[in-house]
Amino acid sequence: MDSKRFDLLIEKHYEDLLSFFLKRGVNFDKAKDLRQEAITKAINGKDGFKGDKTEVFAGWLAQIARHIWINDHRKKGYRKIEQPMSTAMYEDGPCLEDFPDDHQDNDPLLQLIGYESQKMLETAVASLPPRMKQCLALYIQDRPYKDIATIMQVNINTVKSNIAQAKSILKERLVRKQGA
C-alpha cells in the first residue's frame, strides 16, 4: 500500500481510535495519548500490513489499539482472571482477557462478589444461541455492523437484531438472578 493511501486511512480512522479508548473508560487526555501511540505503532509497522481494503486496515488498526489498551491496563495493576470469559462466550473467537482489579486491598468479600458476578455473566452468555453469541463477541470487539454482517454472511439487520436480542436477554437474566 502506498504512503498516501495509508495516510488517508489513518486520517479516516483518527476519531474512531479516540472513541475506541473512550468507550473503555479511558479519560479524554489519556485516550488522546493512546491514540497517538496507536498511530505511531501503525506508521512504524506499515510495512508489515498486508492488505488493500479499508475493512482489513480498520481491523489491523483496532488490534494495535486493543494491544495498547491492554498494555496500559496492565501497567495500572489490572490483572488477568484465571478463567477468561472467552470459554463461555464464544468458542473460536478472541477473548476478554483483562478485567480491572479495582480493589487493591484484596477484600475477600469484594473478590467473591466480583467472581459471582463474572460467573453469572458467563452462564447467561453461554445460554445464548450460537449466532447471538458470535454477533455479541464481534460487537464487543467494536466491529461495525457491516463488518459483522460480512464475517457472518448475513444481512446487517439480522446482525442488529441479534445484538439487540442478546443484550435484552442478558439484561433480563442478570436482573432476574440478582433479584433471586
N, C-alpha and C positions, 0 to 999 in steps of 0.2 A: 504494500500500500504506500502510495506516495505521501510525502510530508504534508502537503497542502490538504489532502483528504483527511489525513489523520488529525490535523489541527481543527478542521471543520467538525469532525466527530467529537473531539474533546469539547469544543465550544457548545455543541448541541447538548451534551450531557453535563455541562457545567453545573446547572441548577439542580439536576437530578442527583448529583453527588451530594450536594448540600442537604437535600431532602432525605437522602438515604441515612445520613448521620443524625439529622434532627429527629427522624422517626424512631431512632434507637435511644432517645433520651440524652443525647449529647447537647451541651449548651451551645448557643449560637457561635460564639467566638472559637470554641474548640472545634466545632463542626467545620468552620471555615479553614482551620489549620489542617484538619484531617483530609478535607477535600483537596487542599494544596498538596499534601503528601501523596494522595492517590494519583493526582495528575502528574506529579514528578515521577512516581514509580512507573506510570503508564508511558510517559515520554522516554524514560531510561530503558524500558523494556519493549519499546515498539518493534524492535527487530524480531522479537520473539512472538509477536502477534501474527498469526496465520489466518487470514480471512479477509473478506472484502465487504461483507454485508453489515449493515448497521446493527441488526439484531445480535450478530455474533460479537461485534465490538462492544455493545452495551452489556452483554453477559460477561465478557472478559473484564471490562472496567468494573462491573459490580463485584466480581470475585476479588479484584485488587482492593476495592473499598471494604469489602467484608473482612478480608485478612487484616487490614489496617485497624478496623474497628475491634476485632477480636484481640489483636496485639495490644491495643490501647487499654482494653478492659483488663487484660492480664497484668499489665503494669500497675493498675489501680488496685490489685488484690482480688479480682474476681477469680472464681475457681471453676474447675470442671466438676460436673457432678458425676457420680460413679456410673450410673446407667443413663446415658443420654436419652432424651425424648425420641430420638430417631427410631429406636426399635419399635416403639408403639405407634409412631406417627406414620411412617412410610418405610417400606421395605428397602428400596434401592436408591433412595434419594439422599441428599446431603442432610446433615443433622444440625440441630441447635446445640452446640457444644458448651457454650459458656453461659452461666447464669450468675447474676450478681450475688456476692456474698456481703449483703448489707449489714449483717450482724457480726461484726468482727469480735464481739465479746464472747462468741460461742455459747450463747444462752441455749441450753438443751431444749427448752420449750419452744423457742422460736425456730430452732432447727427442725423439730418434729412437725410443727405447723407447716413449714415450707416443704418438707418431704411429703406430708399428706396431701397438700395442695397439688404438688407435682404428680403424685400418683393418681389423684382424681382426674387431672387433665389428661394424663396418658391413657387412662382407662376410657375416658369419654372419646378421645380421638381415635383410639383403637377400634371403637364400636361403629365408627362412621363407615359407610360404604366405600369401597376402594377408589372409585372415581372422585368422590368428595375429598378423601384423604390426599390424593395426588394433587388435586386442584389447590387445596389448602396449603400443602407443602410448597408448591411453586409460588403461591401468593405470598407466603411468609418470606420467601427469598426476594421479595419485591419485584417479581417478574410482572411485566404489563399483561393485562388480559389477553391482548393479541398474541403475545409470545406463548402464553399458557395454552391458548386455543391451538396454535400451530404445533406445539410439542405433543399435545394430547389428541390432535387430529379431530377436533370437534368445533362446533360453532362458538363464537365468542359469547353469545347469550347463554349457551349451556355452561360455559365457564363461570360467568357471573352468577347464574342461578345456583350452581354447585357450591360456590364460595359463600353466597348468602345463606343457603340452607345449612351448610356446615357450621357457620357462625351461630345461627339460630339454634341448632340442635345442641351445640356445645354450651351455649349460654343457658339453655333450658336444663340440661343435665347437671351442669355445675351448680346452678342455683338450687335445684331440687336436692342435690347431695348435701349442700351446705346447710340447707334447712332441716335435713333429716337428723 
